[in-house]
Amino acid sequence: MSQRAHLCEFWNLNFKKSLLARTLACWFVFSTIGNADDRVIPKSDPRLQTLYLNDAKRWEMWIGPDQKQKAEIVVEPVFRWQNLSRANGQTGAMFVWIDGGRPVVIGGVFSNPAGNNQRDIMHEFHALGPDRLFPNFKDSASKWQPGAGVALLPLPDSPKVEDSFGKRTLQLRTISRDFTANSTDNEKQRWELRLLPKPLYRYGKPQGDVIDGALLAFVSDAGTDPEIILILEARKELNNAFWYYRTVRLSISDLYVDHLGKRVWTSLRDDPNGPFGNKDNTYGLIRDRAIDELPPTVTK
C-alpha cells in the first residue's frame, strides 16, 4: 500500500471515530436534557390533577378590607411536581391567583399516601400582593387568615430596566442567578436548593406601574416541589424604572437566601405547630382531609 493510501486509511479511521464520538456525545446531551425535563414536569395520575384543580377552585381570594375585589385563579397549573422521598411520595400542582394581571397568591394542592388505604390532601399558599388578603375556603371549616400584604424590596444596585421583552428575559435570568438558597429540614439535614431556569409564571402590564415580573422557584434535590419562591418585578417610578424582589416560603423547613454571597433572608421553622417564622401568616398550610386511596389504573 502506498504512503498516500496509508494516510487516507488513517484519516478515514479517525473520522469514523470522531463521528462516533460526536454521535455519542449528542445522544448523551439530549438524553440528559430529557431526564431533566421529566424531573421538572413529572408525569402524574390525571385523576389527582383533576382533584388538585377542583380543590384549588374552592378558594375565593378576596382583596382588601372591603372584600369587594376577588382575585382570579389561572386554571392551568403553573407547575406540577413530585417528591418521592417525602411522606411515601408526594405529588402536587401549583396555581396562581391574579388581580389586574399581577399575581397576588401562589400555592396549590398536594397529596401523599397516608396508610390504611388513605391519602392526605394538603393545601399550601403564600400571599404575594401588597394588599391584605381575605381568603374564603368553601365547604370547609379550615381557615387561612393572612395578617398583612407582602411588600417587595428594592433590588440592591438595580440595573436599568431594559426596554424590550426579549432583553428583559435575559435580564431576569441574569438577576435570578445572583440569588442562592439552602434549607435545613426537621432532621437538621442541609439541602442546597437549585433555581429552576424557567419562571413558573411571567407577567407584565406595560400600561401600569408594573413593567414586567416573574415568579421563579428554588427546589431541592430531594424532589421538584418548590421550597422558595423568588419574585422579580420591574416597576416605573417617575421617569425611571427599577427592579424589585422578594423571597417567600413554600416549605416547613428552615430557609436561607443569599444575594451575591450576602444573606438577605432567613425564615425559620420555629414551633412545628406555629407559623414557620411567618408572623403575619402570609404563608398558609392546611391539612384539608383524608380520602380513600385511588384504585390503580388498568392499562390495556
Secondary structure, 3 states (H helix, E strand, C coil): CCHHHHHHHHHHHHHHHHHHHHHHHHHHHHHHHHHHHHHHCCCCCHHHHHHHHHHHCCEEEEECCCCCEECEECCCCCEEEEECCCCCCEEEEEEEEEECCEEEEEEEEEEEEEECCEEEEEEEEEECCCCCEEEEECCCCCCCCCCCCCCCEECCCCCCCCCCHHHHHHHHHHHHCCEEEEEECCCCCEEEEEECCCCCEEECCCCCCEEEEEEEEEEECCCCCEEEEEEEEEEEECCEEEEEEEEEECCCCEEEEEECCEEEEEECCCCCCCCCCCCCCCEEEEEEEEEECCCCCCCC
